[in-house]
Amino acid sequence: MSEVKYSKEHEWIKLDGDVATIGITKHATEMLGDIVFAELPEKGSNVEKDGTAGVVESTKAASDVYTPVSGEVVDTNQAIVDDPSKINQDPEDSAWFFKLKIKDPSEMDALMNKDDYDKFAKETSA
């Protein structure tokens, strides 16, 4: 199984070959509350590391979804657009947002592992 990495913007990314699956973390969903809307990037579009790739809206706030690496969007998760509450139910697995064919695998090196992310999330929410 491939390692999951995390960004400071509360996205997770899992690399499988040269395709990365990206979503938002459980911590992000807890901060946002009940998610009522999701907007995803278009298939075939190119996104740049740390650029905006989508939007989620909750009963509390709207938040941009960023991409932790650069690449071409090869798939999106229509299920979370049709039913955004799925994001709250399973944010770090079935409620992924989009998949990228990544341009530069070394961009993954700047991201956090699970332990570092958990520590970061705890420090930033205190």
C-alpha positions as CSV (number, residue, x, y, z in Angstrom):
1,M,0.0,0.0,0.0
2,S,1.2,3.4,-0.8
3,E,2.0,6.0,1.8
4,V,-0.4,8.8,2.5
5,K,1.0,12.3,2.8
6,Y,-0.6,15.5,4.2
7,S,-0.5,19.2,3.4
8,K,-0.7,22.2,5.7
9,E,-4.0,23.1,4.0
10,H,-5.5,19.8,5.3
11,E,-5.4,17.8,2.1
12,W,-4.3,14.2,2.0
13,I,-2.6,12.6,-1.0
14,K,-2.0,8.9,-1.8
15,L,0.4,8.0,-4.7
16,D,-0.2,4.9,-6.8
17,G,2.4,4.8,-9.5
18,D,2.2,8.2,-11.2
19,V,-1.4,8.8,-10.2
20,A,-2.2,10.6,-7.0
21,T,-5.6,10.6,-5.2
22,I,-6.4,13.7,-3.3
23,G,-9.0,14.6,-0.7
24,I,-9.5,16.6,2.5
25,T,-8.6,15.3,5.9
26,K,-10.9,14.2,8.7
27,H,-9.6,17.2,10.7
28,A,-10.7,19.5,7.9
29,T,-14.2,18.1,7.9
30,E,-14.4,18.5,11.7
31,M,-13.4,22.2,11.4
32,L,-15.9,22.8,8.5
33,G,-18.8,21.0,10.0
34,D,-21.6,19.5,7.8
35,I,-20.5,19.9,4.2
36,V,-23.3,20.8,1.8
37,F,-21.5,21.5,-1.5
38,A,-18.4,20.4,-3.4
39,E,-16.9,21.7,-6.6
40,L,-14.2,19.7,-8.3
41,P,-11.7,20.6,-11.1
42,E,-12.4,19.6,-14.7
43,K,-11.0,16.3,-16.0
44,G,-8.1,17.2,-18.3
45,S,-7.3,20.4,-16.6
46,N,-3.8,21.1,-15.3
47,V,-3.3,22.2,-11.7
48,E,-0.2,23.6,-10.0
49,K,1.2,22.7,-6.6
50,D,-0.5,24.7,-3.9
51,G,-3.1,26.1,-6.4
52,T,-6.8,26.0,-5.9
53,A,-8.4,22.9,-7.3
54,G,-11.9,22.9,-5.9
55,V,-14.3,24.3,-3.3
56,V,-16.2,22.9,-0.3
57,E,-19.0,24.7,1.5
58,S,-20.3,23.8,4.8
59,T,-23.0,25.1,7.1
60,K,-20.2,27.2,8.7
61,A,-17.9,28.3,5.9
62,A,-16.6,27.9,2.3
63,S,-13.1,26.7,1.8
64,D,-10.8,26.2,-1.2
65,V,-9.4,22.8,-1.8
66,Y,-5.7,23.0,-2.8
67,T,-3.6,20.5,-4.7
68,P,-0.4,19.5,-2.9
69,V,1.3,18.6,-6.1
70,S,1.2,19.6,-9.8
71,G,-0.4,17.5,-12.5
72,E,-3.2,16.8,-14.9
73,V,-6.7,15.9,-13.5
74,V,-7.5,12.4,-14.7
75,D,-10.6,11.7,-12.6
76,T,-13.0,13.3,-10.2
77,N,-15.4,11.9,-7.7
78,Q,-18.9,12.7,-8.9
79,A,-20.4,10.9,-5.9
80,I,-19.3,13.7,-3.5
81,V,-20.8,16.4,-5.9
82,D,-24.1,14.5,-5.9
83,D,-24.1,13.9,-2.1
84,P,-21.6,16.2,-0.3
85,S,-22.4,14.6,3.1
86,K,-20.3,11.7,2.0
87,I,-17.3,13.9,2.6
88,N,-18.1,14.0,6.3
89,Q,-18.8,10.3,6.5
90,D,-15.5,9.0,4.9
91,P,-13.2,12.0,4.1
92,E,-9.9,10.0,3.9
93,D,-11.1,7.1,1.7
94,S,-14.2,6.9,-0.5
95,A,-14.9,10.6,-0.4
96,W,-11.7,11.5,-2.4
97,F,-11.9,14.6,-4.5
98,F,-9.8,14.1,-7.6
99,K,-7.0,12.1,-9.1
100,L,-3.9,13.6,-10.8
101,K,-1.3,12.3,-13.1
102,I,1.6,14.0,-11.3
103,K,4.3,15.9,-13.1
104,D,7.0,15.9,-10.5
105,P,7.0,13.1,-7.8
106,S,9.7,14.9,-5.8
107,E,6.9,17.4,-4.8
108,M,5.7,14.7,-2.5
109,D,8.8,15.1,-0.4
110,A,7.7,18.4,1.1
111,L,4.5,16.9,2.5
112,M,3.9,15.6,6.0
113,N,3.5,12.0,7.1
114,K,0.6,11.0,9.4
115,D,2.4,11.6,12.7
116,D,3.7,15.0,11.6
117,Y,0.2,16.0,10.3
118,D,-1.6,14.9,13.4
119,K,0.8,17.0,15.5
120,F,0.4,20.0,13.1
121,A,-3.4,19.7,13.2
122,K,-3.4,19.6,17.0
123,E,-1.1,22.7,17.2
124,T,-3.1,24.7,14.7
125,S,-6.5,24.0,16.2
126,A,-5.5,24.8,19.8
